Amino acid sequence: MLTCQELVAHSSDFLDGQLGFRERLAVRVHLASCRNCRRFIRQMRVTQAVLRTLPDEVIPELDSLAERLAQQRREPPQD
């Protein structure tokens, strides 16, 4: 049986349908008995679905916005 760490290592291939029969079966057996890994796989599926909805084009303002937000997080809170 797979460990949780092994399942996480195989999760992308599992979700992409790139595992062979035995590996897929091992993942499914583990998921049947591990609530935390089932939750992890559900979260990964939701993440994939959200990423598919994002636009393909590059938005130039996005990088500057991300940099400003990162800078704000690094600054100490003001009282």
C-alpha positions in Angstrom: 0.0 0.0 0.0 1.2 3.5 -0.8 2.1 5.9 2.0 0.6 9.4 2.0 3.9 10.8 0.8 4.0 8.4 -2.1 0.4 9.3 -3.0 1.3 13.0 -3.1 4.3 12.3 -5.3 2.1 10.4 -7.8 -0.9 12.8 -7.5 -0.3 14.8 -10.6 0.2 11.8 -12.8 -2.9 10.2 -11.2 -5.0 13.3 -11.9 -3.6 13.6 -15.5 -4.4 9.9 -16.2 -0.8 9.0 -16.7 -0.4 6.1 -14.3 -0.4 2.5 -15.3 -3.1 0.1 -14.1 -1.1 -1.1 -11.0 -0.1 2.4 -9.9 -3.7 3.7 -10.4 -5.0 0.8 -8.4 -2.5 1.5 -5.6 -3.7 5.1 -5.5 -7.3 4.1 -5.4 -6.7 1.6 -2.6 -4.9 4.2 -0.5 -7.7 6.8 -1.2 -10.3 4.3 0.0 -8.7 4.2 3.4 -7.2 7.7 3.8 -9.5 10.6 4.4 -6.7 13.2 4.4 -5.5 12.1 0.9 -9.0 12.1 -0.4 -9.3 15.7 0.7 -5.9 16.5 -0.9 -7.0 15.0 -4.2 -10.3 16.9 -4.1 -8.4 20.1 -3.5 -6.0 19.3 -6.4 -9.0 18.7 -8.7 -10.5 22.1 -7.7 -7.2 23.8 -8.3 -6.9 22.3 -11.8 -10.5 23.4 -12.6 -9.8 26.9 -11.4 -6.5 27.1 -13.4 -8.4 26.0 -16.5 -10.7 29.1 -16.2 -7.8 31.6 -16.1 -7.1 33.5 -19.3 -4.2 32.3 -21.5 -3.0 35.8 -22.3 -0.4 37.6 -20.2 -1.7 40.5 -18.2 1.2 43.0 -17.8 -0.3 44.7 -14.7 -0.4 41.4 -12.9 3.3 41.2 -12.2 3.4 44.7 -10.8 0.3 44.0 -8.6 1.9 40.9 -7.3 5.1 42.8 -6.4 3.2 45.5 -4.6 1.3 43.0 -2.6 4.5 41.1 -1.7 6.1 44.4 -0.6 3.1 45.2 1.6 3.3 41.8 3.3 7.0 42.4 4.0 6.4 45.8 5.6 5.7 45.8 9.4 2.1 46.7 10.4 1.5 50.4 11.2 -0.3 51.3 14.4 
